[in-house]
Amino acid sequence: MIIMLKIGIACYPTLGGSGVVATELGKFMAEKGHEVHFITDRMPFRLGQFQANIHYHEVEVSDYYVFRYPPYDLALANKLAQVAKQEKLDLLHVHYAVPHAICAYLAKQMVGDHLKVVTTLHGTDITILGHDPSLKDLIRMAINQSDAVTAVSQDLLMETRDVLAINKPIDLVYNFVDPRDYAAPANPQLRAQFAAPDEKILLHMSNFRPVKRIKDVIDIFARVHDQVPSRLMFVGEGPDLTHAVKRIKELGLSDRVHYLGKQNNIADIIAMSDLLLLPSEKESFGLVALEAMAGGVPTIGSNAGGIPEVIQHGENGFLAPVGNTEEMAAYAIKLLTDPILYEQFSAAGVHCSQTKFSAELIAKQYEQIYYRVAQPELCETALSS
């Protein structure tokens, strides 16, 4: 007999990696028959059209004049408790420690210990906020009070232990992709709108913050374009985009760069690209690299954070020290001028995404954790069914 669970999910409903993973995981769990309740301040952008077993609960925040800032944290905690009671949830799976793990802890205090909390750490909730003295102790408490904790890379797991002195077990559960989303080939008509047949397309997708090292992206592209006629596609928005536009203009490359802004359907964009550039200062995982791999697009990136856990240097991409744009550009040129090597890297990336990072594999790992905390006495029976 298969035992289905009632799962509440709290996440940032935006374009960032944590929100993407949370939403896609919820959709996959719903496909498997679990009842999934998203609890956020607005509809997660990846939720899309109606799907059976998925419910959405909007968090409404008071704008009472005495509040200097809208009390979203308190409103979320209250909504988590309300939904848990009304829907008889088995557990809350919260993505990103601040504020979601803290709010889940408060909700559990209101509902009772039978409501279990699974916290997934995604990156800057530890690497940046975990160092903040105004939040550090609170984050440590929320993690320690969770019934299960996961991290999206071994690098992040170890940093969590180092920064917050966490002694409780932390499960390593990688981010994932659904291979079905990246199976379609490139659309020739769409690609022709951006590049000529003899030109290559280099892609960068991010939130354009300093950690992404956008100047390095531009430098790599300029070096590559000197040797291989190319186009650069920017997907996303953020504070460093304005500086990027200025720098590109200074280099006389404005006519070679396309700015696509925020995009929901990135599979089509990846399919028409030739390389992904990811020269970040640090990535706790690098979901965009995995998405590119799933579409057969190799990554040129930095050997930092969790990126080497996703990209195997010399097999499905190339990695270089942070800031070494000359080496990264040389790797890019090597791939773009060697069709046989490129096809080997492309095929290896697709294979890796399907065998190591598939949605089915990772969802099963999360499902095991769900049963472990919510139905420990039935865990083996449920999973074997």
N, C-alpha and C positions, 0 to 999 in steps of 0.2 A: 504494500500500500504506500503510495506516494503522499507525503505530508507537505502541504503547501503552507507557506508562512505569510503573515501580514507585515509588510516592511514599510517603514517611513523613511524617506530620504530628504535630508536637508543639504543644500549646496548653494553656491553662487550660480545663479541662472544665466551666466554670461558666456562669452566666447573663450574664457580661459580653460586650461587643461582640466582643472578639478571639476568644473561644471560640465564639461563635455563627457568626462569619464563617468561621473555620477549619473548623468542622464542616460547615457548609452547602457550602463549597467542596469539601471532600473527598467529600461525597455526590454533588455534581454531577460531579466528575471520575470517580467510579465509574460513574455513569450513562453517561458517554462511553466507558467501557471500560477506563480506567486502573485499575491495582491500587493500592488505597489502604490504608495501614496507620496507624491512630491509635495513638500511643504516649503515654499519660498515666497519672496515678496513679489515676484512676477513669473510668468510662464517661462520655464527654461527654453532657451532658443532652439535646442536640439530635440525638444519633445515633439514638435510637429503635429501631424494629424492624429485623429482619435485612434487609440489602440486599446484593445480589451485588457482588463485587469490593471489599468493605470488610472489613477485619480489625482487631481490637482487641488491643493488647498492654499489659497492666497493669504499671506501674512499682511494684515492691515496695521499700520503704525499710527499712533495718536500724534496729532500736531498741536496738542494743548500748549498754550502760550508759555507756561512756566518752564517747559523743557528747552534748554539751550540747544540740544541736538535731538532729533527724533529718536525715541528709545526703541530702535529696531531689535536690539538684543533681547529686551524684556518681552516685546511682542512676539518674537519668534519662540522663546521659551514657553510662553503661555499657549501659543498655537500648537506647538509640538505636544504639549500635555493634553490639550483639548482633543486633538485628532487621535492621540494614543488611546484616550478613554473611549471616545465615540466609536472608533473603528476597531477597538480591541487589538491594537498592534502588538506583535511579538517583539519587535525591536526597532530601534532607530539607527540608521546608518548615516552618519554625518561626515561630510567631506570638507576638509580644511578645519583646523582646530579653532580658529578665531573667526566668528564667534560660535560656530556651530557645536563644537564639542562642549563648550561651556553652557550653552543653551540646553543641550541635551541632558547635561548633568542636572540642571535646574528642573527640567521637565520630569526627569526620573524621581527627583525628590517629591514632586507633586503627585505623581501617579503611583509610585511604589517600585520596589526592587524587582518585581516581575517583568518590568519593561527593561529590556537590555539595550546597551549602547555599544555600537561598533564605530570607532573613529578611524578615518583614513587620513593620514598626513600626506600632503601633496608637495610641499616644498617651502615656499616663503613663509608659511605659517611657522616653520621651524628655523629656516636659514636666516630670516630677517626678524620676524616678530619674536622668535624664541630668544633672541639676544636683547630684546627691549626690556629694560628693568621694570617698566610700567605694566608689562604683560607676562613676563617670564614665569612667575610663581603661579599665576592663574592658569596658564597653559599647562604647566606641569601637573597641577591638580586635576584639570579636566582629563588629561591623558591617563593619569593614575587611577581615576575613578571610572574610566571606560571599562566595559566588560571584555572588549577585545580591541586591539590597536593594530593597524596595518600601515606600512610605508611603501611608497611606489618604487623605491630602489634601495639597494643595499647601502649606497652612499648616504641617502637620506636617513635610513635606519641608524647607521653608525653616528651620524651627526646629531640625531635626536638624543641618543644615549650620551654623547659627549656634552652637548649644550645644556640639556635639562637634567642630566643625571638620572635618567629613567631606568629603573631596574626590572620593571615588569616585562613579560614577553611581548615582542613586536613581530608580527608576521610580515614577511616580505611577499607582497602581491603586486606584480607589475601592472602597469597600465596595458590597455589592449586596443585592438581594432577588430571590427567585424569584416572579414575578407570579402563578404558579399558587397560591401559598400564601394570597393575599389576594383571590382572585376571588369568594369566596362573599359574598352580601349579609348584612346584619345579621339576626340571629335575633330576631324581635319578642318572643317569649316570654322570651328571655334578657334583653333590654333592659328589659322591663317589671318585672323583679325589682329594678332599680336606679333607674329614673326613670319619672315619669309622661310621657304623650305630649307634653305641652306644656313639658317640662323638657329642658334641654341637658345633655350629659355632657362634662365637661372631664377629660382624662386626663393623668396624669404617671406615667412609668415610669422607674425609675433604681435606683441602689445607695444612694441617700439619704445621700450623703457631702456635706461642706460645699461642694464645687465645684458641686453641683447647685442650690444656693440654694433650698432647700425653703421657707424663709420667703417668698421671692418668689412661689413657686407659690401659696402660701396667700393672699398679698396680692392677686395677680391674680384668683384665684377669688372672694375676698370682694367685690372691686370689680365683677366681672362679675355675681355673684349679686344685687347691689343693683339691677341693671338688667334682667337676664334670669334667670328662675328656672332654677337649674342644680344639678347634682351634680358632685362631684369624686371621681374614682377614682384611688387610689394603688396602683400595682403595683410590687412589689419590697420589699426590706428593706435596712436599713443603720443606721448610728449616729445619724443625724438624725431618724429616724422617731419616736422617743420625744418629742423636742422638738416635732415637728410635731403630734402628738396633743394635747399640752398647749396649743399655740398655738390650734389649732382649737377646743378646748374653751373657751378664754378668749374667743374671738370668738362663741361661741354657735352654732357651725356643725357641731357633732358629728353631728347627724342628717342633714347634707347630704353627708357624706364616707364613702366606702366603702374599706376596706383589704383588698386582695385578696392581699397577700403575693407570694411568688415564683410565677410562672406559666409553664408550658411553652408552652401554646398561646395566644399573644397575638393571633393573627389575629381570633379571635372577639371579643376585648375591643376591639380597634381598630375593628372593623366597627360596633360599637354606640356608639362615641364620636363626638363632634362636633368637638372640637378637642384637639390635643396641646399641652401647656405645657412649654417647654424653655428656661427663663431662666438657663441655666448660666453660671458664670463663664467657662468655656472648654470646648469639645468639640473633639477632634481631627477628628472626623467628624460624629458624631451619628446613629448607626445607627437609633435609635428614631424619629427624624424621617423617615428614609427608609421605615421600615416603616409609619409612619402614612400617608405619601404614597401608598404602594402600595395602601393600603386606602381611599384617597379622603378622608383626614382631614387638613385643613390644620394647620400648626404655627404657634404664636405663640412666638417664641424670641428669644434674644439675638444680637446681631450680633458674634459672637466666635468665634475659632478657625476651624475648618473648617465651621461651620454655614452661612455664606453660600455655600459651594460646593455645598451640598445644597438649601437653601431659597432660591429666588429671590424676593426681597422684592417684594411687590406682584403676584406672579404665582401662586405656589402656597402662600404663607404670608406672614407679616409678621415683621419683625425690628426690634428696638429696642436702644439701648445697654444694657449690663449694668446691672441695678439699677433701670431705669426701668419700674417696675411699672405706673405710671399710663398710660404710652403703650402698653404691652403689653395692658393691660386694655381700653383704648379700641379697639385693633385687634381684639381678640376680640369685643367688643360689635358692632363694625362688621360683622364676618363673620356673627355669629349672628343679626343683625337684617336682613340683606339676602340673601334666598334666592338671587337670581340671581347675585350676586357669589360667594356660597358655592359654588354649583354650578360656576362658572367655575374657582375655585381648586381645588376637588376634582378636576375633570376634568384640569386642568393638572398636578396632582400625580401622578395615575395615569399620565398620558402621560410625564412626566419619568422616573418610576421604571422605566417599560418601555423607554424609549429610551436613557437615559443610565446607568442603574444596574441593568440586568437581569442576572440570574445568567449567562445565556448569553454576553452581551457581556464581562463581567468575567472569567468563567472562561476565555474565549478569550485574554484578555490574559495571565492567569497561565500558561496553556498555552504561549503563545509564549515566555515567560520560562523555563519548564521545559525546553523543547526547546533554547533558546539556550544554557543552561548544561550540560545533560546530553547532548544529541545535536546539537551545533552543525553538524556536517557533514550531518545529515539534517533540519535544522530546516525548511527551505523545503518539502522533499518531504512531511514529516509533516503540516505545516499545510495544504498545498494538497490533501492527500488528505481 
